[in-house]
Amino acid sequence: QVQLVESGGGSVQAGESLRLSCVDSGASSSLCMAWVRQAPGKERERVATIDKDGSTTYGDSVKGRFTISEDNRKNTLYLQMDSLKPEDTAMYYCVADHPLGWGGGAYCPSRQPHEYTYWGQGTQVTVSS
């Protein structure tokens, strides 16, 4: 059973850094993982994704500042957030879904936030100016 638990959120000043972690207690290392955020009054936004081959994608608003990575030995997904801005203030969610295809051909398709099956409880990030 997939259980995603985020940690690492908090309140920081603009320009500072935070690192979010997401532990998959179900140890489902075969899943496609991503980070999604939602600010008050705004739609959910896909922040970063990581594919089975380690390739990554980023939303335009975080490119060059955020880095997604994973440690499969620890079943943990990370989001390193540098040069934080007030507009990064949001609830950040670790999300996951099953890859498409089989075996060595499995891949992670591009998904909209609402298309992910598994969600963590979220961790709040607040950036003040």
C-alpha positions in Angstrom: 0.0 0.0 0.0 1.3 3.4 -1.0 1.7 5.9 1.9 3.4 9.2 1.2 4.5 11.3 4.1 6.1 14.7 3.5 8.3 16.7 5.9 10.6 19.7 5.8 8.2 22.6 5.3 8.4 25.8 7.3 8.5 29.5 7.3 11.6 31.3 5.8 12.6 34.6 4.4 12.9 35.3 0.7 16.2 34.1 -0.7 16.5 31.2 1.8 16.3 27.5 1.1 14.3 24.5 2.3 14.5 20.8 1.5 11.3 18.8 1.4 11.3 15.1 1.9 8.7 12.5 1.1 8.9 8.9 2.4 7.0 6.2 0.7 6.3 3.9 3.5 4.9 1.3 1.1 8.4 1.1 -0.5 6.9 1.3 -4.0 10.1 2.4 -5.8 8.5 1.6 -9.1 6.1 4.6 -9.0 6.3 7.8 -10.9 6.9 10.6 -8.4 6.3 14.4 -8.5 5.8 17.4 -6.3 2.6 19.5 -6.6 1.8 22.7 -4.8 -1.4 24.7 -4.2 -1.5 28.3 -3.0 -4.7 29.7 -1.4 -7.2 30.7 -4.1 -5.1 29.2 -6.9 -5.1 26.0 -8.9 -2.8 23.1 -8.2 0.5 23.5 -9.9 2.9 20.7 -10.9 6.3 21.8 -9.6 8.6 19.0 -10.6 8.6 15.4 -11.8 11.2 12.6 -12.0 11.0 9.7 -14.4 12.1 6.1 -14.0 15.4 6.9 -15.8 16.0 9.8 -13.5 15.1 12.5 -16.0 13.4 15.5 -14.5 10.9 18.3 -15.5 10.2 21.5 -13.8 7.5 24.1 -13.9 8.6 27.4 -15.5 8.2 29.3 -12.2 10.8 27.1 -10.4 13.3 26.3 -13.1 16.8 26.9 -12.0 15.8 27.2 -8.3 14.3 23.9 -7.4 15.8 20.4 -7.8 13.9 17.1 -7.5 15.8 13.9 -6.6 15.1 10.5 -5.1 17.0 8.0 -3.1 15.5 4.6 -3.9 17.4 2.9 -1.1 15.6 5.0 1.4 12.3 5.2 -0.6 12.5 8.9 -0.3 11.8 11.8 -2.7 13.3 15.2 -2.2 12.7 18.7 -3.4 15.6 21.2 -2.8 14.2 24.7 -3.0 16.7 27.5 -3.3 16.2 31.3 -3.7 12.7 31.0 -2.4 10.3 33.8 -3.3 7.0 34.9 -1.5 5.1 33.5 -4.5 6.4 30.0 -3.6 4.2 30.1 -0.6 1.9 27.1 -0.8 1.0 23.7 0.5 3.4 21.2 -1.1 2.3 17.7 -1.9 4.2 14.6 -2.8 2.3 12.7 -5.4 2.7 9.4 -7.2 1.2 7.1 -9.8 2.0 3.9 -11.6 4.1 4.0 -14.8 2.8 3.0 -18.1 4.3 0.1 -20.0 6.1 -3.0 -18.7 9.6 -3.9 -17.5 12.3 -1.9 -19.2 9.8 -0.1 -21.3 8.0 1.4 -18.4 7.8 5.2 -18.4 6.1 8.1 -16.6 3.7 10.0 -18.8 3.1 13.7 -18.4 0.2 14.1 -15.9 -1.8 17.0 -14.7 -1.9 17.3 -10.9 -5.4 15.9 -10.5 -4.4 12.8 -12.5 -2.1 11.5 -9.8 -3.5 8.7 -7.8 -1.5 8.9 -4.5 -1.1 12.0 -2.4 0.7 12.8 0.8 -0.9 15.0 3.5 1.1 18.0 2.4 3.6 20.3 4.1 3.3 24.0 4.3 5.9 26.4 2.9 5.7 30.0 3.7 8.1 32.6 2.3 8.0 36.1 3.6 9.6 39.2 1.9 
